[in-house]
Amino acid sequence: MKNKLKLFAAFLAVSGIAFADVALSETISVSGFVDMSYSDGEGESTVGIDQVEVDFSIDNGSPVTARINVQYEDGENQTEIEEAYVTYAIDPNSSFMFGRFESNLFFDASEPTGLYQVSTAYSSGDIDLVQDIYDLGDQGIRYNYNGMNNSFTLSLVDNGDSKIADGRNPGDNTDGDYSIEATYGIQFTDQFNGFLGARMYEPEAEGEEDGNIWNAYVTYEVNQWLFAAEYLNYDGPIYYTIADLDGNTLDLADGDLYQLMANYSYSDKNSVTFRYSKMDTQLTDSGDSTLDVEGDKWTIAHNAALADNLAVIAEFSRVDLEAADDADEFAVELLYSF
């Protein structure tokens, strides 16, 4: 978690955009953002509001605080409770969370306010592995520890709505299976940070297939540069409801994913990001046929702060897939925070 906060602070530094809670009362404050974009890729262009989020924080000075995040996503065309949890602080460094919260895995953030680009590293077209994991909607309990140079989290969550395997389509997976997630972050030096994380799915019935995610990344900051490298392995599979040309449902079975990123802040308000990411995965369809999918994604993005709470991000990505035609993807995002 400490690494996540450090990365988010780095994003604020390179973008120049400001985020501040607006006090509604002595105990309740609100913050959020509006994300709008234009995108063009694979012969299809879209424009509009992608996401609106309003976050309520409740703090009356006691060890117990609460947070409720309400969001609207255009792709889902619905308003939902993204997160809703209560935190009990044992001491300044450790706490327990109870309720609905997101995964702590991945270098890429779950929200556009924490990304250095418009897209995540492992996305193309309708597939976005990272966002799908964040959207699991974990409900359970988490222990958090934040020390001077390291951090640790351990979560036990009801995984009933998960896309992570249990041998069935996720739409049928509502029987309350669970996952264990553990993460560890360490600050080697003021510039060099590391992260290790794992998520282990436990099936409820004997004979059902389990699913695991292993994640590691490092970051290094020097002068105006921020460098990052990530490795992600999953097996399980992780399910998608994507149909091929024959109408079969494709399931993401096993895979290794990598990314290398460099961000250069050349002024207080502007930065440019270079990223290379790779997907090496297997897709299986409902007819039990397996297809190996290997692809590379090259991304360059420019981030500029137009005002204290308004940023514009332009991105161009080239996606090279061995089993499909190459695709050029372009997007411009306008991000307003409050």
C-alpha positions in Angstrom: 0.0 0.0 0.0 2.9 2.4 0.8 4.2 1.8 -2.7 0.8 2.6 -4.2 0.7 5.9 -2.3 4.2 6.7 -3.4 3.4 6.0 -7.0 0.2 8.1 -6.8 2.2 11.0 -5.3 4.6 10.6 -8.2 1.7 10.9 -10.7 0.5 14.1 -9.0 4.0 15.5 -9.3 4.4 14.8 -13.0 0.9 15.8 -13.9 0.5 18.9 -11.8 -3.2 18.1 -11.1 -4.5 18.6 -7.6 -6.8 16.4 -5.5 -8.3 17.7 -2.3 -11.2 16.6 -0.1 -14.1 19.1 0.1 -15.5 19.3 3.6 -19.2 18.8 3.8 -19.2 18.8 7.6 -16.8 18.3 10.5 -16.8 14.6 9.9 -17.7 14.1 6.2 -15.7 15.1 3.1 -16.1 14.4 -0.6 -13.7 14.1 -3.5 -13.8 12.6 -6.9 -13.2 13.0 -10.7 -14.8 13.1 -14.1 -13.0 11.2 -16.9 -13.9 12.1 -20.5 -12.1 10.8 -23.6 -12.0 10.4 -27.4 -10.5 7.1 -28.7 -10.0 5.7 -32.2 -8.8 2.2 -32.9 -9.6 -0.8 -35.1 -11.8 1.4 -37.3 -14.1 2.4 -34.5 -14.1 5.8 -32.6 -15.8 6.8 -29.4 -16.2 10.0 -27.5 -18.0 10.8 -24.2 -17.8 10.5 -20.5 -16.1 7.3 -19.5 -16.3 7.4 -15.7 -17.6 9.7 -12.9 -16.6 8.9 -9.3 -17.6 10.6 -6.0 -15.8 9.4 -2.9 -17.2 10.1 0.6 -14.9 9.9 3.6 -16.1 9.9 7.2 -13.7 10.7 10.0 -14.8 11.9 13.5 -11.4 11.6 15.1 -11.9 8.2 16.5 -9.9 5.0 15.5 -12.8 4.1 13.2 -13.2 5.8 9.8 -15.3 4.9 6.7 -15.2 5.4 3.0 -17.8 5.0 0.3 -16.9 5.3 -3.4 -19.8 5.7 -5.9 -19.0 5.5 -9.6 -20.6 5.6 -13.0 -19.0 3.8 -15.9 -20.1 4.3 -19.5 -19.2 0.8 -20.6 -21.4 -0.7 -17.9 -23.9 2.1 -18.2 -24.7 2.0 -14.5 -24.0 3.6 -11.2 -22.7 1.3 -8.5 -20.9 1.2 -5.2 -17.2 0.6 -6.1 -15.9 0.5 -2.6 -17.5 0.7 0.8 -15.5 -0.1 3.9 -14.8 0.7 7.5 -11.2 1.0 8.8 -10.2 0.4 12.4 -6.8 1.8 13.3 -4.9 -0.4 15.8 -2.0 2.0 15.9 -0.5 4.6 13.5 1.1 1.8 11.4 -1.5 -0.9 11.3 -5.3 -1.3 10.7 -8.1 -3.6 9.7 -10.5 -3.0 6.9 -14.0 -4.5 6.7 -16.3 -4.3 3.7 -15.9 -4.0 -0.1 -12.5 -2.9 -1.5 -10.2 -3.4 -4.5 -7.2 -5.6 -5.1 -3.8 -4.2 -4.1 -2.0 -6.0 -7.0 -0.5 -4.5 -10.2 1.6 -1.5 -11.0 -1.2 0.1 -13.1 -3.7 1.9 -11.0 -7.4 1.1 -10.9 -8.5 4.7 -11.7 -7.5 7.1 -14.4 -6.2 9.5 -11.7 -3.4 7.1 -11.0 -2.3 6.2 -14.5 0.5 7.7 -16.5 -1.3 6.9 -19.7 -4.9 6.5 -20.9 -4.8 2.7 -21.2 -3.4 0.0 -18.9 -0.4 -2.1 -20.1 -2.4 -5.3 -20.7 -5.3 -4.0 -22.6 -6.4 -4.0 -26.2 -9.9 -3.5 -27.6 -12.4 -5.1 -25.2 -9.8 -7.0 -23.1 -8.4 -5.3 -20.1 -7.0 -7.9 -17.7 -6.0 -5.4 -14.9 -9.3 -3.6 -14.8 -11.2 -6.9 -14.7 -9.3 -8.0 -11.6 -9.9 -4.6 -9.9 -13.7 -4.9 -10.8 -14.0 -8.2 -8.9 -15.6 -6.3 -6.0 -13.9 -8.1 -3.1 -15.9 -8.2 0.1 -14.2 -9.3 3.3 -11.4 -8.3 5.7 -7.9 -6.9 5.1 -5.0 -6.2 7.5 -2.7 -3.3 6.6 0.7 -2.5 7.9 2.7 0.6 6.9 6.1 0.9 8.4 9.0 3.3 7.7 10.5 1.3 4.9 8.0 -1.5 4.2 4.3 -2.4 4.0 2.2 -5.5 4.2 -1.4 -6.4 3.5 -3.3 -9.7 3.9 -6.9 -10.1 2.6 -9.5 -12.8 3.0 -12.4 -12.1 0.6 -15.6 -13.6 -0.6 -14.9 -14.3 -4.3 -18.4 -15.2 -5.4 -18.5 -12.8 -8.4 -14.9 -13.5 -9.5 -13.6 -14.0 -13.0 -10.9 -16.0 -11.4 -11.3 -19.7 -12.1 -13.6 -22.2 -10.5 -14.1 -24.2 -13.7 -17.3 -22.4 -14.7 -18.4 -19.2 -16.4 -18.3 -16.3 -13.9 -22.0 -15.6 -14.4 -22.7 -18.9 -12.6 -20.1 -18.4 -9.9 -22.2 -17.1 -7.0 -21.6 -19.8 -4.4 -19.3 -17.8 -2.1 -15.8 -19.2 -2.9 -13.0 -17.2 -1.5 -9.5 -15.8 -2.2 -6.5 -14.9 -0.2 -4.4 -12.0 -1.3 -1.0 -11.0 0.2 1.3 -8.1 -0.7 4.6 -6.8 0.5 6.2 -3.5 -0.5 9.7 -2.4 0.5 11.7 0.9 0.1 15.3 -0.1 -0.5 16.4 3.5 -0.9 14.7 6.9 -1.3 14.7 6.2 -5.1 14.3 2.4 -5.3 11.2 0.5 -4.4 10.0 -3.1 -4.7 6.6 -4.9 -4.6 5.6 -8.6 -4.3 2.0 -9.8 -4.4 0.0 -13.0 -4.8 -3.7 -13.9 -5.0 -4.8 -17.5 -4.5 -8.2 -18.7 -5.3 -9.7 -21.6 -3.3 -12.5 -23.5 -5.0 -15.4 -24.5 -2.9 -16.1 -27.9 -4.4 -13.7 -30.8 -4.8 -12.4 -31.1 -8.4 -12.9 -27.5 -9.3 -10.0 -25.7 -10.8 -8.1 -23.1 -8.7 -6.6 -19.9 -9.9 -3.5 -17.9 -8.9 -2.0 -14.6 -9.7 1.7 -13.7 -9.0 2.8 -10.1 -9.3 6.1 -8.3 -8.8 7.4 -4.8 -9.8 10.1 -2.3 -9.0 10.3 1.4 -9.4 13.3 3.7 -9.6 13.3 7.6 -9.5 16.2 9.7 -10.5 16.0 13.5 -11.2 13.0 13.9 -13.6 12.8 10.3 -14.5 10.6 7.5 -13.1 11.3 3.9 -14.3 9.2 0.8 -13.6 9.4 -2.9 -14.5 6.6 -5.4 -13.8 6.1 -9.2 -14.1 2.6 -10.8 -13.8 1.8 -14.5 -14.0 -1.6 -16.1 -13.8 -3.1 -19.5 -14.2 -6.5 -20.7 -13.5 -8.0 -19.6 -15.8 -9.5 -16.1 -15.7 -12.8 -16.0 -17.6 -14.0 -13.6 -20.2 -17.4 -13.6 -22.0 -15.8 -12.8 -25.4 -17.1 -14.7 -28.4 -15.0 -15.7 -31.4 -16.1 -15.8 -35.0 -17.7 -19.2 -34.4 -19.7 -18.0 -31.4 -17.6 -19.9 -28.9 -16.8 -18.2 -25.5 -13.1 -17.5 -25.1 -11.5 -18.0 -21.7 -8.1 -16.6 -20.7 -6.4 -19.7 -19.4 -2.7 -19.1 -18.5 -0.4 -16.3 -19.1 2.8 -14.3 -18.5 2.7 -10.5 -18.8 5.5 -7.9 -18.6 5.9 -4.2 -18.8 8.7 -1.6 -18.9 7.8 2.0 -18.3 9.7 5.3 -18.3 8.2 8.7 -17.4 10.1 11.9 -17.9 8.8 15.1 -16.4 10.2 18.0 -18.4 8.4 20.8 -16.5 6.1 21.3 -13.5 3.1 20.8 -15.7 4.2 18.3 -18.5 5.5 14.8 -18.7 6.0 12.1 -21.4 5.7 8.4 -20.8 7.1 5.5 -22.8 5.9 1.9 -22.2 6.5 -1.5 -23.6 4.2 -4.4 -22.5 3.9 -8.0 -23.6 1.2 -10.6 -23.3 1.9 -14.3 -23.7 -1.3 -16.1 -23.0 -3.6 -19.0 -23.9 -7.2 -18.7 -24.9 -9.5 -21.7 -24.8 -13.0 -21.7 -26.2 -16.2 -23.6 -25.2 -15.2 -26.3 -27.6 -12.0 -27.0 -25.6 -9.8 -25.7 -28.4 -6.7 -23.8 -27.3 -5.1 -20.8 -29.0 -1.8 -19.4 -28.1 -1.8 -15.6 -28.1 1.4 -13.6 -28.1 1.5 -9.9 -28.5 3.4 -6.7 -27.9 2.1 -3.2 -27.0 4.1 0.0 -27.6 2.8 3.1 -26.0 3.8 6.8 -25.9 1.7 9.3 -23.9 1.9 13.0 -23.0 0.4 14.4 -19.8 -0.3 18.1 -19.4 -1.9 20.0 -16.5 -4.2 22.7 -17.9 -5.2 23.9 -14.4 -4.7 22.8 -10.8 -7.6 20.3 -11.2 -7.7 19.6 -15.0 -5.3 17.5 -17.0 -5.2 16.3 -20.6 -3.5 13.0 -21.6 -2.8 12.0 -25.2 -1.8 8.5 -26.1 -0.8 6.4 -29.1 -0.4 2.7 -28.9 0.7 0.1 -31.4 -0.6 -3.4 -30.7 1.2 -6.3 -32.5 -0.5 -9.7 -32.1 0.8 -12.8 -33.8 -2.7 -14.2 -34.3 -4.3 -11.0 -35.5 -3.7 -7.9 -37.6 -1.6 -5.1 -36.0 -3.8 -2.4 -34.5 -3.1 1.4 -33.9 -5.0 2.9 -31.0 -5.2 6.6 -30.3 -6.9 8.3 -27.3 -7.2 11.8 -25.8 -8.4 12.0 -22.2 -9.6 15.0 -20.2 -9.5 14.4 -16.5 -11.2 16.8 -14.0 -10.7 16.3 -10.3 -12.4 17.8 -7.2 
